[in-house]
Amino acid sequence: MHLIKCDNEHIYDSDKFRSCPHCSKISLGIGQADAGAMQQANVDTKSPEENEQQQYQKIGLQRVMGVVICLSGEMAGEGFLLREGNNHIGRASNMDIALTREISISRKKHATIHCDAETGECELLVNESDSEVRCNGNVVLGQCALQGENEIQIGKCCLKVVTVPNIWKV
């Protein structure tokens, strides 16, 4: 992945698109990404300076700490990897656990599962302004520790969270 900024401040992956897909949509008035080679030949897609580029890239890999499986709701059967650090749950496609078809869930950061690879601990963090979130049948206020297998109810969606503690201890 090689993220760059176009002249209009749009950020896009230059490995996938030769020119900014957002600008192509606007100038051609169509909804198709990477729209047409006729305009792409005239667009300067130079890479940004090294220091500009690093602010958009994640450095290093995030280790897998478990899995999240949707048991009920519009996305029943879908699965997601639980990685070290923050795993944001929401309906937006840029969330780590993107429940895009679950209309009862907030778009951005309805809840977060934080995993610490050093200690092997995972916890559920809930934004107080969002609707009720339950973990193993109990209402979560603020945060809740996750160990082994847990069921999280967010809106009409039920998630099975399976964490593997101390998987990275040698």
MOQUI-V424659 format. One line per field, one symbol per residue. ss: DSSP state (h for helix, s for strand, l for the rest). phi: phi as a letter, one per 20 degrees, with the letter a starting at -180 (. if undefined). burial: + if it has 9 or more other C-alpha atoms within 8 Angstrom, else -. A space follows every 10 residues. Layout:
ss->???
phi->???
burial->???
This chain:
ss->llssslllll ssslllllll hhhhhhhhll llllllhhhh lllllllllh hhhhllllll lllsssssss ssllllllss ssslssssss llllllssll llllllllll ssssssllll ssssssllll llsssllssl llssssllss ssssllssss ssslllllll
phi->.cecdefemf dbeffecfbf fffffffemc deflenffef feefdfffgg fffffddeen edffdrccce ebofdgnfcc eedfnededa effeffdeef defedffdlg bcddddffen ecbeddffee fgcdclndfe dnbbfdcmdc dddcleddde ddddflfefd
burial->--++++---+ ++++--++++ +--++----- ---++----+ ---------- --+------- ----++++++ +++-++---- ++++++++++ ++--+-++++ -+--++-+++ +++++++--+ +++++++--- --+++----+ --++-+++++ ++++++++++ ++++++----
